[in-house]
Amino acid sequence: MSKKNSKNRAKREVNFELAAKIILVLTVIGIIISTTLIFTPSISGEGYAELGLLTYNAAEDKYEAEGYPQNIDYNNTEGASEIISLYILLGNHYEQVKFFEVRLKIGLQSVLINQDIYGTNDTTYFHKTHWKQKVLAVGEQWIPSTETEFRFMFSAKILNQLGTSSTSYKIIFELWEWNSQLSELSYTGVHAYLTSVKLVIV
């Protein structure tokens, strides 16, 4: 065999080490992509609802997610606290019109509230006079305003129901929606609350 033929053959021979490295890299990339697709939540058309809790900054004339009440004066003689004022932001990001109800409840600091557990008559005080209802179109938001204001106070009635073993409370806002199949309002799992709100007895 001539030297020329030998060189051509060498050029045509596969570099197995390089090929193995390429295959390994492609395999790793494939595993990463597959894992990402498996563990990334799928984008469905079901949509969601949003519930935000804001305060009003009078000095700057704006609503903001800060300046929440922490220590609230409670007049033990009168059996009432200073007035608390909070505002909600409610948004419908479902693909259909929704009828919502925002429920205000007061609980002890220790009460558990999450996407599966809501406040009951046994665990929280129902501030029913302040519950708000709203029908929202697709993509509509109920923005902070006098309509979305929750203006309330702690009273002797609340403390009597929850007990006086603690002076630290949760102010809870739960989002409920009309369930046409059950013909009643159902808890959406969406909630917002202020925690460690302390009553200062004066």
N, CA and C atoms as an extended XYZ file, in Angstrom:
606
Properties=species:S:1:pos:R:3:atomname:S:1:resname:S:1:resid:I:1 pbc="F F F"
N         0.859       -1.193        0.000 N   MET     1
C         0.000        0.000        0.000 CA  MET     1
C         0.886        1.230        0.000 C   MET     1
N         0.511        2.218       -0.795 N   SER     2
C         1.322        3.425       -0.895 CA  SER     2
C         1.081        4.321        0.310 C   SER     2
N         2.023        5.233        0.524 N   LYS     3
C         1.880        6.173        1.630 CA  LYS     3
C         0.656        7.067        1.447 C   LYS     3
N         0.329        7.380        0.163 N   LYS     4
C        -0.812        8.238       -0.130 CA  LYS     4
C        -2.114        7.583        0.301 C   LYS     4
N        -2.285        6.297       -0.043 N   ASN     5
C        -3.478        5.552        0.338 CA  ASN     5
C        -3.598        5.418        1.846 C   ASN     5
N        -2.476        5.252        2.497 N   SER     6
C        -2.452        5.104        3.954 CA  SER     6
C        -2.928        6.378        4.636 C   SER     6
N        -2.534        7.544        4.090 N   LYS     7
C        -2.955        8.823        4.671 CA  LYS     7
C        -4.459        9.045        4.483 C   LYS     7
N        -4.975        8.681        3.271 N   ASN     8
C        -6.409        8.840        3.003 CA  ASN     8
C        -7.248        7.980        3.936 C   ASN     8
N        -6.767        6.766        4.183 N   ARG     9
C        -7.471        5.848        5.073 CA  ARG     9
C        -7.474        6.385        6.503 C   ARG     9
N        -6.357        6.992        6.920 N   ALA    10
C        -6.257        7.527        8.271 CA  ALA    10
C        -7.239        8.674        8.472 C   ALA    10
N        -7.407        9.460        7.378 N   LYS    11
C        -8.333       10.580        7.452 CA  LYS    11
C        -9.773       10.100        7.577 C   LYS    11
N       -10.088        8.931        6.916 N   ARG    12
C       -11.452        8.419        6.924 CA  ARG    12
C       -11.786        7.646        8.196 C   ARG    12
N       -10.794        7.272        8.982 N   GLU    13
C       -11.046        6.487       10.189 CA  GLU    13
C       -11.754        7.347       11.248 C   GLU    13
N       -12.700        6.758       11.956 N   VAL    14
C       -13.481        7.459       12.967 CA  VAL    14
C       -12.659        7.638       14.231 C   VAL    14
N       -12.717        8.834       14.785 N   ASN    15
C       -12.067        9.104       16.075 CA  ASN    15
C       -13.080        8.722       17.157 C   ASN    15
N       -12.954        7.483       17.653 N   PHE    16
C       -13.938        6.947       18.596 CA  PHE    16
C       -13.991        7.743       19.907 C   PHE    16
N       -12.897        8.266       20.340 N   GLU    17
C       -12.869        9.027       21.588 CA  GLU    17
C       -13.678       10.318       21.459 C   GLU    17
N       -13.504       10.994       20.295 N   LEU    18
C       -14.253       12.217       20.049 CA  LEU    18
C       -15.736       11.934       19.899 C   LEU    18
N       -16.070       10.858       19.194 N   ALA    19
C       -17.474       10.480       18.997 CA  ALA    19
C       -18.150       10.164       20.324 C   ALA    19
N       -17.419        9.490       21.199 N   ALA    20
C       -17.969        9.139       22.510 CA  ALA    20
C       -18.267       10.392       23.324 C   ALA    20
N       -17.377       11.384       23.232 N   LYS    21
C       -17.584       12.638       23.959 CA  LYS    21
C       -18.808       13.380       23.447 C   LYS    21
N       -18.977       13.396       22.106 N   ILE    22
C       -20.134       14.071       21.510 CA  ILE    22
C       -21.431       13.404       21.944 C   ILE    22
N       -21.441       12.072       21.908 N   ILE    23
C       -22.641       11.327       22.316 CA  ILE    23
C       -22.969       11.586       23.774 C   ILE    23
N       -21.940       11.649       24.618 N   LEU    24
C       -22.135       11.899       26.049 CA  LEU    24
C       -22.742       13.285       26.278 C   LEU    24
N       -22.219       14.284       25.577 N   VAL    25
C       -22.732       15.650       25.716 CA  VAL    25
C       -24.192       15.724       25.280 C   VAL    25
N       -24.517       15.106       24.134 N   LEU    26
C       -25.898       15.115       23.640 CA  LEU    26
C       -26.839       14.401       24.609 C   LEU    26
N       -26.355       13.319       25.204 N   THR    27
C       -27.159       12.571       26.173 CA  THR    27
C       -27.469       13.418       27.398 C   THR    27
N       -26.449       14.110       27.903 N   VAL    28
C       -26.641       14.981       29.075 CA  VAL    28
C       -27.633       16.095       28.768 C   VAL    28
N       -27.480       16.704       27.582 N   ILE    29
C       -28.415       17.766       27.171 CA  ILE    29
C       -29.838       17.231       27.097 C   ILE    29
N       -29.984       16.039       26.552 N   GLY    30
C       -31.308       15.419       26.451 CA  GLY    30
C       -31.929       15.173       27.813 C   GLY    30
N       -31.095       14.718       28.760 N   ILE    31
C       -31.595       14.461       30.122 CA  ILE    31
C       -32.041       15.760       30.777 C   ILE    31
N       -31.243       16.812       30.593 N   ILE    32
C       -31.587       18.111       31.193 CA  ILE    32
C       -32.906       18.637       30.636 C   ILE    32
N       -33.058       18.566       29.317 N   ILE    33
C       -34.296       19.047       28.689 CA  ILE    33
C       -35.494       18.234       29.161 C   ILE    33
N       -35.346       16.922       29.229 N   SER    34
C       -36.443       16.049       29.663 CA  SER    34
C       -36.838       16.343       31.103 C   SER    34
N       -35.828       16.519       31.963 N   THR    35
C       -36.103       16.802       33.369 CA  THR    35
C       -36.807       18.142       33.529 C   THR    35
N       -36.372       19.118       32.757 N   THR    36
C       -37.004       20.440       32.814 CA  THR    36
C       -38.461       20.360       32.414 C   THR    36
N       -38.758       19.616       31.372 N   LEU    37
C       -40.142       19.491       30.914 CA  LEU    37
C       -40.999       18.756       31.927 C   LEU    37
N       -40.415       17.797       32.620 N   ILE    38
C       -41.180       17.017       33.595 CA  ILE    38
C       -41.537       17.848       34.815 C   ILE    38
N       -40.565       18.635       35.329 N   PHE    39
C       -40.764       19.342       36.580 CA  PHE    39
C       -41.253       20.778       36.424 C   PHE    39
N       -41.386       21.275       35.215 N   THR    40
C       -41.942       22.600       34.994 CA  THR    40
C       -43.453       22.472       34.868 C   THR    40
N       -44.218       23.252       35.697 N   PRO    41
C       -45.675       23.159       35.603 CA  PRO    41
C       -46.164       23.505       34.204 C   PRO    41
N       -47.121       22.756       33.739 N   SER    42
C       -47.657       23.020       32.408 CA  SER    42
C       -48.509       24.279       32.431 C   SER    42
N       -48.566       24.970       31.313 N   ILE    43
C       -49.379       26.168       31.199 CA  ILE    43
C       -50.761       25.751       30.722 C   ILE    43
N       -51.724       25.854       31.613 N   SER    44
C       -53.077       25.421       31.271 CA  SER    44
C       -53.963       26.634       31.053 C   SER    44
N       -55.138       26.393       30.550 N   GLY    45
C       -56.073       27.469       30.300 CA  GLY    45
C       -56.994       27.737       31.473 C   GLY    45
N       -56.755       27.111       32.618 N   GLU    46
C       -57.649       27.256       33.756 CA  GLU    46
C       -57.549       28.642       34.380 C   GLU    46
N       -56.375       29.220       34.409 N   GLY    47
C       -56.201       30.546       34.968 CA  GLY    47
C       -56.095       30.546       36.479 C   GLY    47
N       -56.187       31.740       37.069 N   TYR    48
C       -56.025       31.886       38.512 CA  TYR    48
C       -56.633       33.211       38.961 C   TYR    48
N       -56.727       33.369       40.273 N   ALA    49
C       -57.199       34.621       40.854 CA  ALA    49
C       -56.084       35.197       41.718 C   ALA    49
N       -56.027       36.510       41.813 N   GLU    50
C       -55.024       37.151       42.658 CA  GLU    50
C       -55.711       37.974       43.737 C   GLU    50
N       -55.100       37.977       44.915 N   LEU    51
C       -55.619       38.753       46.031 CA  LEU    51
C       -54.446       39.438       46.710 C   LEU    51
N       -54.449       40.765       46.695 N   GLY    52
C       -53.391       41.526       47.321 CA  GLY    52
C       -53.937       42.351       48.464 C   GLY    52
N       -53.076       42.657       49.433 N   LEU    53
C       -53.465       43.412       50.616 CA  LEU    53
C       -52.579       44.653       50.705 C   LEU    53
N       -53.196       45.826       50.716 N   LEU    54
C       -52.447       47.081       50.650 CA  LEU    54
C       -52.895       48.063       51.736 C   LEU    54
N       -52.074       49.084       51.949 N   THR    55
C       -52.420       50.192       52.828 CA  THR    55
C       -52.433       51.469       52.000 C   THR    55
N       -52.984       52.525       52.577 N   TYR    56
C       -53.031       53.806       51.869 CA  TYR    56
C       -52.051       54.774       52.512 C   TYR    56
N       -51.158       55.314       51.705 N   ASN    57
C       -50.188       56.300       52.146 CA  ASN    57
C       -50.744       57.674       51.804 C   ASN    57
N       -51.312       58.338       52.810 N   ALA    58
C       -51.965       59.625       52.568 CA  ALA    58
C       -50.963       60.698       52.167 C   ALA    58
N       -49.766       60.629       52.725 N   ALA    59
C       -48.749       61.641       52.426 CA  ALA    59
C       -48.381       61.653       50.946 C   ALA    59
N       -48.344       60.461       50.338 N   GLU    60
C       -47.977       60.363       48.927 CA  GLU    60
C       -49.166       60.028       48.031 C   GLU    60
N       -50.344       59.913       48.657 N   ASP    61
C       -51.587       59.624       47.933 CA  ASP    61
C       -51.442       58.397       47.036 C   ASP    61
N       -51.049       57.281       47.651 N   LYS    62
C       -50.908       56.047       46.880 CA  LYS    62
C       -51.138       54.830       47.771 C   LYS    62
N       -51.497       53.729       47.127 N   TYR    63
C       -51.666       52.457       47.828 CA  TYR    63
C       -50.363       51.677       47.708 C   TYR    63
N       -49.960       51.015       48.797 N   GLU    64
C       -48.680       50.335       48.791 CA  GLU    64
C       -48.695       49.096       49.664 C   GLU    64
N       -47.762       48.215       49.387 N   ALA    65
C       -47.656       46.958       50.141 CA  ALA    65
C       -46.659       47.132       51.279 C   ALA    65
N       -46.916       48.087       52.141 N   GLU    66
C       -46.079       48.320       53.320 CA  GLU    66
C       -46.847       49.198       54.286 C   GLU    66
N       -46.261       49.415       55.455 N   GLY    67
C       -46.931       50.236       56.461 CA  GLY    67
C       -48.103       49.546       57.116 C   GLY    67
N       -48.065       48.208       57.175 N   TYR    68
C       -49.169       47.459       57.781 CA  TYR    68
C       -49.186       47.652       59.302 C   TYR    68
N       -50.383       47.632       59.903 N   PRO    69
C       -50.465       47.791       61.364 CA  PRO    69
C       -49.808       46.618       62.087 C   PRO    69
N       -49.073       46.933       63.135 N   GLN    70
C       -48.400       45.906       63.929 CA  GLN    70
C       -48.843       45.951       65.384 C   GLN    70
N       -48.822       47.149       65.971 N   ASN    71
C       -49.259       47.333       67.347 CA  ASN    71
C       -50.504       48.222       67.356 C   ASN    71
N       -51.613       47.666       67.847 N   ILE    72
C       -52.896       48.362       67.810 CA  ILE    72
C       -53.364       48.644       69.233 C   ILE    72
N       -53.648       49.902       69.508 N   ASP    73
C       -54.139       50.282       70.840 CA  ASP    73
C       -55.548       49.758       71.058 C   ASP    73
N       -55.756       49.129       72.210 N   TYR    74
C       -57.069       48.591       72.567 CA  TYR    74
C       -57.483       49.198       73.896 C   TYR    74
N       -58.611       49.920       73.881 N   ASN    75
C       -59.129       50.551       75.082 CA  ASN    75
C       -59.954       49.531       75.855 C   ASN    75
N       -59.409       49.075       76.958 N   ASN    76
C       -60.052       48.004       77.715 CA  ASN    76
C       -61.353       48.490       78.356 C   ASN    76
N       -61.438       49.769       78.656 N   THR    77
C       -62.645       50.325       79.278 CA  THR    77
C       -63.799       50.370       78.268 C   THR    77
N       -63.491       50.820       77.076 N   GLU    78
C       -64.520       50.924       76.033 CA  GLU    78
C       -64.731       49.610       75.287 C   GLU    78
N       -63.776       48.696       75.398 N   GLY    79
C       -63.903       47.397       74.723 CA  GLY    79
C       -63.776       47.496       73.215 C   GLY    79
N       -62.888       48.392       72.768 N   ALA    80
C       -62.696       48.570       71.324 CA  ALA    80
C       -61.283       49.063       71.041 C   ALA    80
N       -60.793       48.721       69.859 N   SER    81
C       -59.452       49.149       69.461 CA  SER    81
C       -59.538       50.351       68.546 C   SER    81
N       -58.382       50.882       68.200 N   GLU    82
C       -58.348       51.920       67.178 CA  GLU    82
C       -58.771       51.297       65.840 C   GLU    82
N       -59.191       52.114       64.915 N   ILE    83
C       -59.700       51.629       63.627 CA  ILE    83
C       -58.542       51.182       62.731 C   ILE    83
N       -58.733       50.059       62.078 N   ILE    84
C       -57.758       49.516       61.131 CA  ILE    84
C       -58.326       49.693       59.731 C   ILE    84
N       -57.501       50.140       58.808 N   SER    85
C       -57.951       50.353       57.436 CA  SER    85
C       -57.013       49.649       56.465 C   SER    85
N       -57.549       48.671       55.736 N   LEU    86
C       -56.776       47.911       54.756 CA  LEU    86
C       -57.555       47.836       53.446 C   LEU    86
N       -56.822       47.679       52.353 N   TYR    87
C       -57.438       47.654       51.020 CA  TYR    87
C       -57.009       46.387       50.280 C   TYR    87
N       -57.899       45.886       49.459 N   ILE    88
C       -57.564       44.691       48.681 CA  ILE    88
C       -57.416       45.031       47.203 C   ILE    88
N       -56.637       44.203       46.534 N   LEU    89
C       -56.542       44.206       45.077 CA  LEU    89
C       -56.979       42.815       44.639 C   LEU    89
N       -58.025       42.753       43.832 N   LEU    90
C       -58.576       41.462       43.415 CA  LEU    90
C       -58.551       41.376       41.894 C   LEU    90
N       -58.016       40.280       41.367 N   GLY    91
C       -57.929       40.126       39.923 CA  GLY    91
C       -58.451       38.784       39.444 C   GLY    91
N       -59.160       38.802       38.324 N   ASN    92
C       -59.685       37.571       37.711 CA  ASN    92
C       -58.852       37.234       36.480 C   ASN    92
N       -58.027       36.198       36.593 N   HIS    93
C       -57.197       35.751       35.473 CA  HIS    93
C       -57.643       34.387       34.962 C   HIS    93
N       -58.912       34.085       35.211 N   TYR    94
C       -59.524       32.892       34.633 CA  TYR    94
C       -60.022       33.228       33.227 C   TYR    94
N       -60.499       32.218       32.531 N   GLU    95
C       -61.026       32.435       31.186 CA  GLU    95
C       -62.541       32.553       31.189 C   GLU    95
N       -63.093       32.912       32.340 N   GLN    96
C       -64.531       33.103       32.435 CA  GLN    96
C       -64.850       34.112       33.536 C   GLN    96
N       -66.045       34.663       33.478 N   VAL    97
C       -66.502       35.608       34.499 CA  VAL    97
C       -66.595       34.882       35.840 C   VAL    97
N       -66.201       35.563       36.924 N   LYS    98
C       -66.223       34.946       38.246 CA  LYS    98
C       -66.936       35.841       39.252 C   LYS    98
N       -67.686       35.185       40.149 N   PHE    99
C       -68.317       35.879       41.266 CA  PHE    99
C       -67.504       35.555       42.518 C   PHE    99
N       -66.853       36.586       43.077 N   PHE   100
C       -65.971       36.387       44.216 CA  PHE   100
C       -66.557       36.984       45.495 C   PHE   100
N       -66.106       36.438       46.616 N   GLU   101
C       -66.394       37.021       47.923 CA  GLU   101
C       -65.099       37.018       48.725 C   GLU   101
N       -64.748       38.175       49.283 N   VAL   102
C       -63.568       38.283       50.137 CA  VAL   102
C       -64.050       38.307       51.577 C   VAL   102
N       -63.594       37.344       52.363 N   ARG   103
C       -64.042       37.207       53.740 CA  ARG   103
C       -62.950       37.644       54.718 C   ARG   103
N       -63.311       38.541       55.615 N   LEU   104
C       -62.400       39.013       56.651 CA  LEU   104
C       -62.645       38.200       57.920 C   LEU   104
N       -61.571       37.635       58.449 N   LYS   105
C       -61.667       36.849       59.675 CA  LYS   105
C       -60.505       37.221       60.600 C   LYS   105
N       -60.736       37.078       61.891 N   ILE   106
C       -59.700       37.347       62.888 CA  ILE   106
C       -59.406       36.043       63.621 C   ILE   106
N       -58.130       35.722       63.768 N   GLY   107
C       -57.743       34.506       64.480 CA  GLY   107
C       -56.573       34.766       65.394 C   GLY   107
N       -56.333       33.847       66.288 N   LEU   108
C       -55.142       33.938       67.121 CA  LEU   108
C       -53.911       33.748       66.243 C   LEU   108
N       -52.787       34.193       66.728 N   GLN   109
C       -51.536       34.042       65.983 CA  GLN   109
C       -51.282       32.591       65.619 C   GLN   109
N       -51.718       31.671       66.464 N   SER   110
C       -51.434       30.240       66.266 CA  SER   110
C       -52.335       29.562       65.236 C   SER   110
N       -53.383       30.226       64.778 N   VAL   111
C       -54.320       29.578       63.856 CA  VAL   111
C       -53.632       29.296       62.515 C   VAL   111
N       -53.910       28.116       61.966 N   LEU   112
C       -53.309       27.705       60.698 CA  LEU   112
C       -54.253       28.027       59.546 C   LEU   112
N       -53.736       28.805       58.591 N   ILE   113
C       -54.481       29.143       57.386 CA  ILE   113
C       -53.561       28.905       56.194 C   ILE   113
N       -54.012       28.116       55.221 N   ASN   114
C       -53.214       27.902       54.005 CA  ASN   114
C       -54.153       27.666       52.824 C   ASN   114
N       -53.620       27.129       51.718 N   GLN   115
C       -54.459       26.955       50.526 CA  GLN   115
C       -55.506       25.859       50.684 C   GLN   115
N       -55.354       25.040       51.715 N   ASP   116
C       -56.328       23.969       51.948 CA  ASP   116
C       -57.190       24.207       53.179 C   ASP   116
N       -56.703       25.013       54.113 N   ILE   117
C       -57.398       25.219       55.387 CA  ILE   117
C       -57.852       26.667       55.510 C   ILE   117
N       -59.119       26.880       55.757 N   TYR   118
C       -59.664       28.217       55.944 CA  TYR   118
C       -60.199       28.364       57.364 C   TYR   118
N       -60.455       29.600       57.757 N   GLY   119
C       -60.939       29.859       59.103 CA  GLY   119
C       -62.372       29.390       59.300 C   GLY   119
N       -62.634       28.751       60.416 N   THR   120
C       -63.984       28.284       60.756 CA  THR   120
C       -64.484       29.067       61.964 C   THR   120
N       -65.744       28.866       62.295 N   ASN   121
C       -66.318       29.534       63.473 CA  ASN   121
C       -65.619       29.125       64.760 C   ASN   121
N       -65.014       27.953       64.750 N   ASP   122
C       -64.321       27.464       65.941 CA  ASP   122
C       -62.922       28.049       66.072 C   ASP   122
N       -62.322       28.422       64.939 N   THR   123
C       -60.929       28.876       64.976 CA  THR   123
C       -60.766       30.381       64.752 C   THR   123
N       -61.792       31.024       64.186 N   THR   124
C       -61.675       32.452       63.863 CA  THR   124
C       -62.983       33.186       64.150 C   THR   124
N       -62.866       34.499       64.256 N   TYR   125
C       -64.057       35.341       64.379 CA  TYR   125
C       -64.427       35.828       62.991 C   TYR   125
N       -65.678       35.624       62.592 N   PHE   126
C       -66.151       36.026       61.270 CA  PHE   126
C       -66.594       37.494       61.308 C   PHE   126
N       -65.838       38.369       60.645 N   HIS   127
C       -66.192       39.782       60.567 CA  HIS   127
C       -67.147       39.958       59.382 C   HIS   127
N       -68.321       39.341       59.460 N   LYS   128
C       -69.228       39.249       58.314 CA  LYS   128
C       -69.690       40.601       57.781 C   LYS   128
N       -69.818       41.577       58.655 N   THR   129
C       -70.318       42.882       58.208 CA  THR   129
C       -69.365       43.548       57.220 C   THR   129
N       -68.143       43.047       57.130 N   HIS   130
C       -67.152       43.650       56.240 CA  HIS   130
C       -66.839       42.792       55.016 C   HIS   130
N       -67.510       41.658       54.862 N   TRP   131
C       -67.244       40.816       53.694 CA  TRP   131
C       -67.711       41.534       52.434 C   TRP   131
N       -66.952       41.374       51.370 N   LYS   132
C       -67.260       42.072       50.118 CA  LYS   132
C       -67.413       41.090       48.955 C   LYS   132
N       -68.356       41.382       48.073 N   GLN   133
C       -68.610       40.545       46.902 CA  GLN   133
C       -68.418       41.358       45.630 C   GLN   133
N       -67.953       40.666       44.602 N   LYS   134
C       -67.710       41.362       43.332 CA  LYS   134
C       -67.720       40.380       42.180 C   LYS   134
N       -68.396       40.752       41.090 N   VAL   135
C       -68.347       39.989       39.840 CA  VAL   135
C       -67.275       40.617       38.970 C   VAL   135
N       -66.314       39.812       38.527 N   LEU   136
C       -65.222       40.313       37.699 CA  LEU   136
C       -65.228       39.631       36.343 C   LEU   136
N       -65.114       40.433       35.300 N   ALA   137
C       -65.015       39.889       33.944 CA  ALA   137
C       -63.632       39.297       33.737 C   ALA   137
N       -63.442       38.620       32.637 N   VAL   138
C       -62.146       38.010       32.315 CA  VAL   138
C       -61.080       39.102       32.229 C   VAL   138
N       -60.013       38.933       32.986 N   GLY   139
C       -58.918       39.893       32.969 CA  GLY   139
C       -59.169       41.159       33.769 C   GLY   139
N       -60.318       41.256       34.421 N   GLU   140
C       -60.641       42.482       35.163 CA  GLU   140
C       -60.012       42.472       36.552 C   GLU   140
N       -59.658       43.665       37.036 N   GLN   141
C       -59.123       43.834       38.386 CA  GLN   141
C       -60.016       44.776       39.178 C   GLN   141
N       -60.163       44.478       40.456 N   TRP   142
C       -60.848       45.364       41.391 CA  TRP   142
C       -59.744       46.069       42.154 C   TRP   142
N       -59.439       47.277       41.744 N   ILE   143
C       -58.264       47.960       42.268 CA  ILE   143
C       -58.580       48.663       43.590 C   ILE   143
N       -57.548       48.930       44.389 N   PRO   144
C       -57.762       49.592       45.681 CA  PRO   144
C       -58.490       50.926       45.530 C   PRO   144
N       -59.506       51.106       46.352 N   SER   145
C       -60.315       52.319       46.342 CA  SER   145
C       -61.173       52.292       47.597 C   SER   145
N       -62.076       53.256       47.726 N   THR   146
C       -62.980       53.237       48.877 CA  THR   146
C       -63.882       52.000       48.838 C   THR   146
N       -64.114       51.463       47.650 N   GLU   147
C       -64.950       50.256       47.522 CA  GLU   147
C       -64.260       49.028       48.092 C   GLU   147
N       -62.960       48.972       47.992 N   THR   148
C       -62.230       47.778       48.438 CA  THR   148
C       -61.673       47.939       49.851 C   THR   148
N       -62.038       49.039       50.515 N   GLU   149
C       -61.506       49.286       51.861 CA  GLU   149
C       -62.207       48.420       52.905 C   GLU   149
N       -61.415       47.831       53.781 N   PHE   150
C       -61.915       47.114       54.949 CA  PHE   150
C       -61.553       47.982       56.159 C   PHE   150
N       -62.557       48.617       56.720 N   ARG   151
C       -62.360       49.525       57.858 CA  ARG   151
C       -63.031       48.891       59.079 C   ARG   151
N       -62.243       48.450       60.033 N   PHE   152
C       -62.791       47.670       61.136 CA  PHE   152
C       -61.953       47.864       62.392 C   PHE   152
N       -62.369       47.209       63.470 N   MET   153
C       -61.626       47.293       64.730 CA  MET   153
C       -61.774       45.995       65.516 C   MET   153
N       -60.901       45.799       66.452 N   PHE   154
C       -61.037       44.709       67.408 CA  PHE   154
C       -62.043       45.147       68.470 C   PHE   154
N       -62.883       44.213       68.878 N   SER   155
C       -63.893       44.524       69.892 CA  SER   155
C       -63.866       43.487       71.005 C   SER   155
N       -64.582       43.797       72.088 N   ALA   156
C       -64.669       42.858       73.204 CA  ALA   156
C       -65.299       41.544       72.751 C   ALA   156
N       -66.220       41.626       71.792 N   LYS   157
C       -66.879       40.420       71.270 CA  LYS   157
C       -65.870       39.487       70.612 C   LYS   157
N       -64.933       40.067       69.863 N   ILE   158
C       -63.898       39.257       69.208 CA  ILE   158
C       -63.008       38.590       70.250 C   ILE   158
N       -62.572       39.371       71.224 N   LEU   159
C       -61.673       38.832       72.255 CA  LEU   159
C       -62.370       37.769       73.099 C   LEU   159
N       -63.662       37.965       73.354 N   ASN   160
C       -64.410       36.978       74.132 CA  ASN   160
C       -64.502       35.648       73.387 C   ASN   160
N       -64.654       35.722       72.065 N   GLN   161
C       -64.751       34.477       71.288 CA  GLN   161
C       -63.403       33.780       71.174 C   GLN   161
N       -62.356       34.553       70.910 N   LEU   162
C       -61.038       33.952       70.691 CA  LEU   162
C       -60.307       33.665       71.988 C   LEU   162
N       -60.728       34.303       73.073 N   GLY   163
C       -60.032       34.127       74.345 CA  GLY   163
C       -58.961       35.191       74.519 C   GLY   163
N       -58.525       35.334       75.733 N   THR   164
C       -57.531       36.363       76.050 CA  THR   164
C       -56.186       35.765       76.453 C   THR   164
N       -55.971       34.527       76.029 N   SER   165
C       -54.702       33.862       76.370 CA  SER   165
C       -53.542       34.437       75.575 C   SER   165
N       -53.855       35.193       74.501 N   SER   166
C       -52.816       35.780       73.665 CA  SER   166
C       -53.228       37.182       73.241 C   SER   166
N       -52.256       38.059       73.066 N   THR   167
C       -52.550       39.407       72.574 CA  THR   167
C       -52.036       39.562       71.146 C   THR   167
N       -51.685       38.424       70.523 N   SER   168
C       -51.154       38.444       69.155 CA  SER   168
C       -52.139       37.732       68.229 C   SER   168
N       -52.485       38.400       67.126 N   TYR   169
C       -53.562       37.903       66.276 CA  TYR   169
C       -53.178       37.911       64.797 C   TYR   169
N       -53.995       37.216       63.991 N   LYS   170
C       -53.888       37.258       62.538 CA  LYS   170
C       -55.135       37.931       61.981 C   LYS   170
N       -54.931       38.842       61.047 N   ILE   171
C       -56.039       39.439       60.292 CA  ILE   171
C       -56.042       38.759       58.934 C   ILE   171
N       -57.092       38.009       58.673 N   ILE   172
C       -57.115       37.087       57.534 CA  ILE   172
C       -58.123       37.528       56.473 C   ILE   172
N       -57.696       37.435       55.212 N   PHE   173
C       -58.585       37.694       54.081 CA  PHE   173
C       -58.591       36.447       53.202 C   PHE   173
N       -59.756       35.831       53.051 N   GLU   174
C       -59.895       34.617       52.242 CA  GLU   174
C       -60.710       34.930       50.993 C   GLU   174
N       -60.335       34.315       49.889 N   LEU   175
C       -61.076       34.504       48.638 CA  LEU   175
C       -61.939       33.276       48.366 C   LEU   175
N       -63.229       33.519       48.245 N   TRP   176
C       -64.199       32.486       47.923 CA  TRP   176
C       -64.831       32.820       46.582 C   TRP   176
N       -65.290       31.795       45.847 N   GLU   177
C       -65.945       32.028       44.558 CA  GLU   177
C       -67.180       31.148       44.432 C   GLU   177
N       -68.101       31.591       43.582 N   TRP   178
C       -69.342       30.841       43.410 CA  TRP   178
C       -69.063       29.565       42.635 C   TRP   178
N       -69.495       28.440       43.218 N   ASN   179
C       -69.340       27.133       42.605 CA  ASN   179
C       -70.700       26.709       42.061 C   ASN   179
N       -70.858       26.763       40.745 N   SER   180
C       -72.160       26.473       40.134 CA  SER   180
C       -72.561       25.012       40.301 C   SER   180
N       -71.586       24.117       40.408 N   GLN   181
C       -71.901       22.695       40.581 CA  GLN   181
C       -72.480       22.424       41.965 C   GLN   181
N       -71.957       23.142       42.982 N   LEU   182
C       -72.440       22.954       44.350 CA  LEU   182
C       -73.517       23.960       44.734 C   LEU   182
N       -73.691       24.978       43.878 N   SER   183
C       -74.638       26.062       44.150 CA  SER   183
C       -74.342       26.752       45.480 C   SER   183
N       -73.066       26.996       45.706 N   GLU   184
C       -72.640       27.690       46.913 CA  GLU   184
C       -71.238       28.263       46.718 C   GLU   184
N       -70.817       29.103       47.631 N   LEU   185
C       -69.478       29.660       47.578 CA  LEU   185
C       -68.465       28.642       48.094 C   LEU   185
N       -67.325       28.549       47.404 N   SER   186
C       -66.279       27.607       47.786 CA  SER   186
C       -64.963       28.346       47.974 C   SER   186
N       -64.169       27.875       48.908 N   TYR   187
C       -62.866       28.467       49.181 CA  TYR   187
C       -61.921       28.200       48.020 C   TYR   187
N       -61.272       29.240       47.517 N   THR   188
C       -60.380       29.095       46.367 CA  THR   188
C       -58.968       28.660       46.763 C   THR   188
N       -58.647       28.783       48.039 N   GLY   189
C       -57.276       28.517       48.486 CA  GLY   189
C       -56.416       29.764       48.457 C   GLY   189
N       -56.929       30.823       47.818 N   VAL   190
C       -56.204       32.094       47.751 CA  VAL   190
C       -56.496       32.884       49.026 C   VAL   190
N       -55.463       33.382       49.679 N   HIS   191
C       -55.641       34.098       50.930 CA  HIS   191
C       -54.491       35.072       51.160 C   HIS   191
N       -54.719       36.000       52.058 N   ALA   192
C       -53.671       36.939       52.480 CA  ALA   192
C       -53.944       37.268       53.936 C   ALA   192
N       -52.898       37.439       54.702 N   TYR   193
C       -53.134       37.802       56.101 CA  TYR   193
C       -51.958       38.560       56.689 C   TYR   193
N       -52.287       39.345       57.717 N   LEU   194
C       -51.272       40.001       58.521 CA  LEU   194
C       -51.075       39.147       59.754 C   LEU   194
N       -49.858       38.867       60.081 N   THR   195
C       -49.564       38.015       61.223 CA  THR   195
C       -48.861       38.809       62.314 C   THR   195
N       -48.946       38.309       63.535 N   SER   196
C       -48.316       38.949       64.697 CA  SER   196
C       -48.809       40.377       64.917 C   SER   196
N       -50.091       40.597       64.694 N   VAL   197
C       -50.699       41.890       65.028 CA  VAL   197
C       -50.965       41.888       66.531 C   VAL   197
N       -50.381       42.814       67.245 N   LYS   198
C       -50.458       42.815       68.706 CA  LYS   198
C       -51.382       43.907       69.211 C   LYS   198
N       -52.217       43.553       70.191 N   LEU   199
C       -53.074       44.528       70.845 CA  LEU   199
C       -52.347       45.086       72.055 C   LEU   199
N       -52.280       46.402       72.119 N   VAL   200
C       -51.655       47.077       73.259 CA  VAL   200
C       -52.774       47.618       74.129 C   VAL   200
N       -52.948       47.043       75.305 N   ILE   201
C       -54.050       47.429       76.204 CA  ILE   201
C       -53.746       48.793       76.832 C   ILE   201
N       -54.674       49.725       76.647 N   VAL   202
C       -54.488       51.070       77.202 CA  VAL   202
C       -55.693       51.448       78.070 C   VAL   202
